[in-house]
Amino acid sequence: MTVRRRLGLILLTVAIMVALGYGFWPRPLWVEAATVARRPLHATVEAEGKTRIIDRYVISAPVAGYLRRIELDVGDDVQKGRPLAMIDPLPSEVLDPRRRAQAEARVAASEASLQAAQQTATAARAEADYAKLEFERLTALCQKRCVVTKDERDRAESRSRQTQAQLRSAQFAVEVARHEVEAAETALHHSAAQPGGAAQETVIVRSPVDGRVLARQRQSEGIVEPGAALLEVGDPRALEVAVDVLSPDAVRIQPGTPVILDRWGGEQPLEGITRSVEPVGFTKLSALGVEEQRVWVIADLRSPAEAWSRLGDGYRVEASFVVWQGERVLQIPASALFRQGEGWAVFVIENGQVRRRAVEIGQRGGLNVEIRSGLNEGERIVTHPDDALQEGAAVRIRVVQ
């Protein structure tokens, strides 16, 4: 019994020690892994942008007048030279009793001035006729070698010329007075209350290009001033993409940089090319309220027009500017990197254990990053390493990318 009891205690002790050892023995950690491989890599600058028509034409009123109702709607097609708006002369003013009395008084005053000018012209004509006869008489006497001197004849000639000039001046004064009478009568008889015919002159505003109506600032009829905006027209088939990017990213973009336009509503991304990078930046508040310096980058569409025929002015797109690209680039997921001092490092899986290794990175392209040194093609690394992962830890691979 004693031997059996001792043997049982020994076995129980061994079992407890084995259980404790098994419980405290370090277990392998489950990790996600990726294989270091050579694949094409594109370094891009991504930002939101919008489409806009290259040439927009704001149609404005060339003169002051009375605008007729505009029947065109936004989206209607227009052809070059087609009438867009019609402007009639401004209607006459309505005369109240006081102003009508003033107008009648002006007519009476102008008629009196006309009569006075006519009387003055009659007197000037009589004086001119007398001076002419006197000059002719003295001329005849001088030719017969009478007592009339040449000096007296010259004075008579001068007097005749003066009276003729005064006659012409009086006749002009009569014409002026007659026109003043007509102007006063026109102001009296042509008021908005008087029935009138159709306008004698109408200004027709025509479309400068083939395209569509983009905006309509004025529709109803009414009085317009010179330069008042009426419509905006443009050709929606001539689109460009305007993207505002951060100024540090704009430095990396240059004319000719390829652009990929995604999430515009179509099934396939669109291709484009950078036309210009504006040399002037502007300040914009981000969604977090932080001031950012941004720059407008303008790109042209290169995809066939049939692929983006449903795009219009002011549509949202997501632009990816390809600032660098390589065909066989050694790369890993960017999620595998973590900081080590001033550089970067990754966990490499070797014989079921992880080893920390410093790496030198290059270009970043979306979710992947270029490896310039520190890794070899075909090695496996841990993606998304957490704080529990330490040097030499045993691991098991759950997913391989």
C-alpha positions in Angstrom: 0.0 0.0 0.0 2.8 2.4 0.8 4.5 1.7 -2.5 1.2 2.2 -4.4 0.5 5.4 -2.5 4.0 6.8 -3.3 3.6 5.8 -6.9 0.3 7.6 -7.2 1.6 10.8 -5.6 4.5 10.7 -8.0 2.2 10.3 -11.0 -0.1 13.1 -9.7 2.9 15.4 -9.2 4.1 14.7 -12.7 0.7 15.3 -14.2 0.4 18.6 -12.4 3.8 19.7 -13.6 3.0 18.7 -17.2 -0.3 20.6 -17.0 1.5 23.7 -15.6 4.2 23.5 -18.2 1.7 23.1 -21.0 -0.3 26.1 -19.6 2.6 28.4 -19.4 4.4 27.2 -22.5 4.4 30.1 -25.1 1.9 29.5 -27.9 2.5 30.7 -31.5 0.7 33.9 -32.4 -1.7 34.0 -35.4 -0.6 36.7 -37.9 -1.4 37.8 -41.4 1.5 37.7 -43.8 2.5 39.0 -47.2 5.1 37.9 -49.7 7.8 40.3 -50.9 7.3 40.4 -54.7 8.1 42.5 -57.8 5.1 44.0 -59.4 4.1 47.2 -61.2 3.9 50.2 -58.8 2.4 53.6 -59.3 3.0 56.6 -57.0 -0.1 58.8 -57.1 -1.4 62.0 -55.7 -5.1 61.7 -55.0 -7.6 64.5 -54.6 -11.2 65.4 -55.3 -12.1 67.6 -58.3 -14.9 68.6 -60.5 -15.6 68.9 -64.2 -16.2 72.3 -65.9 -16.8 73.5 -69.4 -13.7 75.0 -70.9 -15.3 78.0 -72.6 -18.3 79.6 -70.8 -20.1 82.6 -72.3 -22.0 84.9 -70.1 -24.6 86.6 -72.3 -25.4 90.1 -71.1 -27.6 93.0 -72.2 -25.6 95.2 -74.6 -27.9 98.2 -74.1 -30.5 99.4 -71.7 -34.1 98.5 -72.7 -37.1 96.3 -72.1 -36.3 92.6 -72.1 -38.8 90.2 -73.6 -39.4 87.0 -71.7 -36.7 84.4 -72.3 -38.3 81.0 -73.3 -35.1 78.9 -73.1 -34.5 76.6 -70.2 -31.3 75.2 -68.7 -30.1 72.3 -70.8 -31.7 73.5 -74.1 -29.5 73.2 -77.2 -28.5 76.4 -78.9 -26.8 77.0 -82.2 -24.4 79.7 -83.2 -26.3 82.8 -84.3 -29.6 81.7 -82.8 -31.5 84.5 -81.0 -31.4 84.1 -77.3 -33.0 87.3 -76.1 -34.8 90.4 -77.5 -34.6 93.9 -76.1 -37.0 96.6 -77.0 -36.6 100.3 -76.4 -37.6 101.5 -73.0 -41.3 102.6 -72.8 -42.2 106.2 -72.3 -42.9 107.6 -68.9 -46.4 108.2 -67.6 -47.3 111.9 -67.2 -49.2 112.8 -64.0 -51.3 116.0 -64.1 -48.5 118.2 -62.9 -46.0 116.9 -65.4 -48.5 117.1 -68.2 -49.2 120.7 -67.3 -45.4 121.4 -67.4 -45.2 119.6 -70.8 -48.0 121.7 -72.2 -46.3 124.9 -70.9 -43.0 123.9 -72.6 -44.9 123.4 -75.8 -46.5 126.8 -75.6 -43.1 128.4 -74.7 -41.3 126.7 -77.6 -44.1 127.8 -80.0 -43.6 131.4 -78.8 -39.9 131.1 -79.2 -40.5 129.9 -82.8 -42.7 132.9 -83.6 -40.1 135.3 -82.1 -37.3 133.6 -84.2 -39.5 133.9 -87.3 -40.0 137.6 -86.7 -36.3 138.1 -86.1 -35.6 136.3 -89.4 -38.1 138.5 -91.2 -36.4 141.6 -89.9 -33.0 140.2 -90.8 -34.2 139.5 -94.3 -35.5 143.0 -94.8 -32.2 144.5 -93.6 -30.2 142.2 -95.7 -32.3 143.1 -98.8 -31.8 146.8 -98.1 -28.0 146.4 -97.7 -27.8 144.4 -100.9 -29.7 147.1 -102.8 -27.5 149.8 -101.3 -24.4 147.9 -102.3 -25.7 147.4 -105.9 -26.6 151.1 -106.2 -23.2 152.3 -105.0 -21.5 149.9 -107.3 -23.3 151.2 -110.3 -22.5 154.8 -109.3 -18.8 154.0 -108.9 -18.7 152.4 -112.3 -20.1 155.7 -113.8 -17.2 157.7 -112.2 -19.5 159.7 -110.0 -18.8 161.3 -106.6 -19.1 157.9 -104.8 -15.7 156.9 -103.5 -14.3 153.4 -103.4 -14.2 153.4 -99.7 -18.0 154.0 -99.5 -18.5 151.2 -101.9 -16.4 148.8 -99.7 -18.3 149.8 -96.6 -21.6 149.0 -98.4 -20.2 145.6 -99.5 -19.2 144.8 -95.9 -22.6 145.8 -94.6 -24.3 143.6 -97.2 -22.2 140.6 -96.1 -22.9 141.2 -92.4 -26.7 141.4 -93.0 -26.6 138.2 -95.1 -24.8 136.4 -92.2 -27.3 137.8 -89.7 -30.1 136.5 -92.0 -28.6 133.0 -92.1 -28.2 133.0 -88.3 -31.8 134.0 -87.9 -32.9 131.2 -90.2 -30.9 128.7 -88.2 -32.5 130.0 -85.0 -35.9 129.4 -86.6 -35.0 125.8 -87.4 -33.8 125.3 -83.8 -37.0 126.7 -82.4 -39.1 124.5 -84.7 -37.2 121.4 -83.5 -37.7 122.5 -79.9 -41.5 122.6 -80.6 -41.4 119.1 -82.0 -39.4 117.8 -79.0 -41.9 119.4 -76.6 -44.9 118.0 -78.4 -43.2 114.5 -78.5 -42.8 114.6 -74.7 -46.4 115.6 -74.4 -48.0 113.2 -76.8 -45.8 110.0 -76.4 -46.4 108.7 -72.9 -46.9 105.2 -71.6 -50.6 105.9 -71.2 -51.0 106.7 -75.0 -51.7 103.7 -77.3 -48.7 102.9 -79.4 -47.6 100.5 -82.1 -44.8 98.0 -82.2 -41.3 99.0 -81.3 -39.4 100.5 -84.2 -36.0 99.1 -83.1 -35.3 95.8 -81.3 -31.9 94.5 -80.3 -31.5 90.8 -80.8 -28.9 89.0 -78.6 -27.6 85.9 -80.4 -25.6 82.8 -79.3 -21.8 83.1 -79.9 -21.3 79.3 -80.1 -23.0 75.9 -80.5 -23.8 74.4 -77.1 -26.4 74.4 -74.3 -27.8 76.8 -71.8 -25.9 76.4 -68.6 -27.6 79.0 -66.4 -30.4 81.5 -66.7 -30.0 84.6 -64.6 -33.1 86.3 -66.1 -36.3 84.9 -67.4 -39.2 87.3 -67.0 -39.6 90.4 -69.1 -38.6 93.7 -67.6 -36.2 96.6 -67.8 -32.5 95.7 -67.9 -29.4 97.8 -67.6 -26.4 97.6 -69.9 -24.2 94.6 -68.9 -26.9 92.8 -66.9 -26.3 89.0 -67.1 -29.1 87.1 -68.9 -27.8 83.6 -69.8 -24.7 81.4 -69.7 -24.0 79.1 -72.6 -21.2 76.7 -73.4 -20.4 73.4 -75.1 -20.6 70.5 -72.7 -18.6 68.3 -75.1 -15.5 70.4 -74.3 -14.9 69.5 -70.6 -11.9 69.8 -68.4 -11.2 68.6 -64.8 -10.2 71.1 -62.1 -8.6 69.5 -59.0 -7.4 71.4 -56.0 -4.4 69.6 -54.4 -2.2 70.5 -51.5 0.7 72.7 -52.5 3.4 70.1 -51.5 1.7 67.6 -53.8 1.3 70.2 -56.6 5.1 70.5 -56.7 5.3 66.8 -57.7 2.8 67.3 -60.6 3.8 68.8 -63.9 2.1 69.2 -67.3 1.9 65.9 -69.1 1.4 63.9 -65.9 -1.2 61.0 -66.5 -4.4 61.2 -64.5 -6.9 58.5 -63.6 -10.4 59.7 -62.9 -12.5 57.3 -60.8 -15.9 57.3 -58.9 -17.5 59.7 -61.4 -20.5 57.5 -61.8 -19.4 55.2 -64.7 -18.3 51.6 -64.6 -14.7 52.2 -65.9 -12.2 54.8 -64.8 -11.4 57.6 -67.2 -8.0 58.6 -68.5 -6.7 62.1 -68.6 -3.5 64.2 -68.8 -2.4 67.2 -66.9 -2.6 70.4 -68.9 -1.4 73.0 -66.4 -0.6 73.6 -62.7 -1.6 77.1 -61.7 1.3 79.1 -60.3 -0.8 80.8 -57.6 -2.2 79.0 -54.5 -5.1 79.8 -52.2 -6.1 79.1 -48.6 -8.9 76.6 -47.9 -10.4 75.2 -44.7 -10.3 71.5 -44.4 -13.1 69.4 -42.9 -11.3 69.6 -39.6 -11.1 73.4 -39.8 -7.4 73.5 -40.6 -6.2 76.1 -43.1 -4.5 74.4 -46.1 -2.6 75.9 -49.0 -4.0 74.4 -52.2 -3.3 74.8 -55.9 -5.6 74.3 -58.9 -4.4 71.6 -61.3 -6.2 71.4 -64.7 -6.5 68.2 -66.7 -7.9 67.2 -70.1 -9.9 64.0 -70.7 -8.2 61.5 -73.0 -10.9 58.7 -72.9 -13.3 58.6 -75.9 -16.2 61.1 -75.6 -18.7 58.2 -75.7 -17.3 56.9 -72.4 -18.1 60.2 -70.5 -21.0 61.5 -72.5 -23.2 61.6 -69.3 -20.8 64.0 -67.5 -21.7 67.6 -67.3 -20.5 70.8 -65.8 -19.6 70.8 -62.1 -19.7 66.9 -61.7 -17.6 65.4 -58.9 -14.7 63.1 -59.7 -11.7 61.6 -57.8 -8.4 62.2 -59.6 -5.2 60.2 -59.2 -2.1 61.8 -60.6 0.5 59.2 -61.5 3.7 61.1 -60.5 5.9 58.0 -60.7 5.6 54.4 -62.0 7.7 51.2 -62.3 7.1 47.9 -63.9 9.1 45.5 -61.7 9.4 47.1 -58.3 10.2 45.2 -55.1 7.4 46.1 -52.8 5.4 45.2 -49.7 2.2 46.4 -48.1 2.6 49.7 -46.3 0.8 48.2 -43.3 3.8 46.0 -42.6 6.0 48.9 -41.8 6.6 50.3 -38.3 9.0 52.9 -37.0 12.4 52.0 -35.6 14.3 55.1 -34.5 14.5 57.4 -37.5 13.9 54.6 -40.0 11.5 51.8 -40.8 11.5 48.1 -40.0 9.4 45.0 -40.6 9.0 41.5 -39.0 10.3 38.8 -41.3 9.0 35.2 -40.7 11.9 32.7 -40.6 11.3 29.1 -39.5 8.1 29.9 -37.7 9.6 32.9 -35.8 9.7 36.6 -36.5 12.9 38.6 -36.9 13.0 42.3 -36.8 14.8 43.8 -39.9 15.5 47.4 -40.9 14.5 48.4 -44.4 14.9 51.4 -46.7 11.8 52.4 -48.5 11.3 54.4 -51.7 8.2 55.4 -53.5 4.7 55.0 -52.1 1.9 53.9 -54.3 -1.5 53.6 -52.7 -1.4 50.6 -50.3 2.1 49.4 -51.2 5.6 50.8 -50.8 8.9 50.3 -52.7 11.7 48.5 -50.8 15.2 49.6 -51.8 17.1 47.5 -49.4 16.7 45.1 -46.4 14.4 42.4 -48.0 14.6 39.8 -50.8 12.0 38.7 -53.2 10.0 35.8 -51.9 10.4 36.4 -48.2 7.4 36.6 -46.0 6.7 39.5 -43.7 4.0 40.2 -41.0 1.3 42.7 -42.0 -0.4 44.7 -39.3 2.0 43.9 -36.5 0.7 44.6 -33.0 2.4 45.5 -29.7 2.3 41.8 -28.5 4.7 40.7 -31.3 8.3 40.7 -30.1 11.6 39.6 -31.6 11.9 35.8 -31.8 8.1 35.1 -31.1 6.7 32.0 -32.7 3.9 32.7 -35.2 1.4 30.9 -37.3 0.2 32.4 -40.6 -3.5 32.9 -40.9 -3.7 34.7 -44.2 -1.1 35.2 -46.9 -1.5 38.2 -49.2 
